[in-house]
Amino acid sequence: MNDVKREFGNLGTQNTANPYAHPQAAAIMEECRTMLLMIPEGRRLLAFAENNHVALHIITGREPAFRVGDDNTAFLICPATTAAVDLHVAACNLACAIRAAEHASIGIARPDYANPTADLPKITFEHFLDIIYETCIIAHEFEVEHKSTKLVDFVEKLGHSKMYREVSSGKSKQEVAPLLAEIMKY
Amino acid sequence: MIWHRLDRDKTLDMISRVKSTGEAVLFSPVTSEAKCSRLPFFKTYMLYRLTNFSSLPVFTLDYISNGESFSYMDGSDSPIRHMVDAGELTLTEENIIAYINFYFCYVRQPEGEMIILKNLAEAATIDLYDEDRREEFDAQPENISLEHNIETGNFCVVTEILYDSSPMEAIIDVSFDGRIKVTPRKMLTLDLIQ
């Protein structure tokens, strides 16, 4: 599972001073950035993050995931047991976190679950459509540029194999929207 | 799981106890809710969940706690070790499956995702990203063999699991102090499932 170049070992001891701080945050970030620099969309996203001062943090958590705070701080979540960190998935999550932070600048509204409005379902759908489309783009670029299908497997595990096939054949976000609408019952 | 929502004062108290300076944006008192649920294998500690609705996607942070001391579920087994050291963990034949389900849900394995299947047919349809399914700690498998060594306190469970997306029959050894070792025994093919 962990194909990181370094020997992280199995560092599971919780940092009592800050239990959210990942013991290998710097190393994971470096590995994720290295991976994203291998593909065009990854390079573009990293440049966006740097030019727009998007703060990137790695914290511990039971599920690999990403979150974006309402101040556009991006959090990459990795299990504290570093041997369980899948770097391809982590790099993809980092890319999606940056993309979510990019939404404000490209006219994609942020769902506000704390203050829901009537158009929250539409906003939520468009948010997730963009993120999943972005995930497919990232996976496709790794497949084409580096013959790596690890993220294709990940996308399929998420239940988006149909969408991936359409995106990799060149379909636009709006053309694949009905596939996600069916899954989300939107 | 049956969740009990915390009132506003208890929610704010919980946030004050668990928040960190570096990740302050994740602990917004205005947009967060807290709830707790009993776990049958801990004497007094419960599972607490803090949900922040202002982050994207909605962000949950889970802890094992007695309401005052909170151990963050960071994907390692450290919080469980703390419970064992505190004398909280009590494993019985009645709660061992719930414990294994909890462990698989909260302790990330290097081998990948693991979950006890309710039955073979579930392997074809289960969604590992369905949080409700992952948190069905009380889900009992139809096919199971359970041995409990009264002298050592250890358990040996043989049942069908999903082992990194592959359905397997596996031996799950659980020590008296909650350490788990999974040994895949036999891969289950689609023919067998169907």
Interface residues (C-beta under 8 A of the other chain):
Chain A: M1 N2 N10 G12 T13 Q14 N18 P19 Y20 A21 H57 I59 T60 G61 R62 E63 A65 R67 V68 G69 D70 D71 T73 F75 C78 P79 A80 T81 A83 A84 A100 R110 P111 D112 Y113 A114 H127 K157 L158 G159
Chain B: S20 G22 E23 V25 L26 S28 V30 T31 F53 S54 S55 L56 P57 V58 F59 L61 D62 S71 Y72 M73 D74 G75 S76 D77 S78 P79 C105 Y106 V107 R108 Q109 P110 E111 G112 D127 L128 Y129 D164 S165
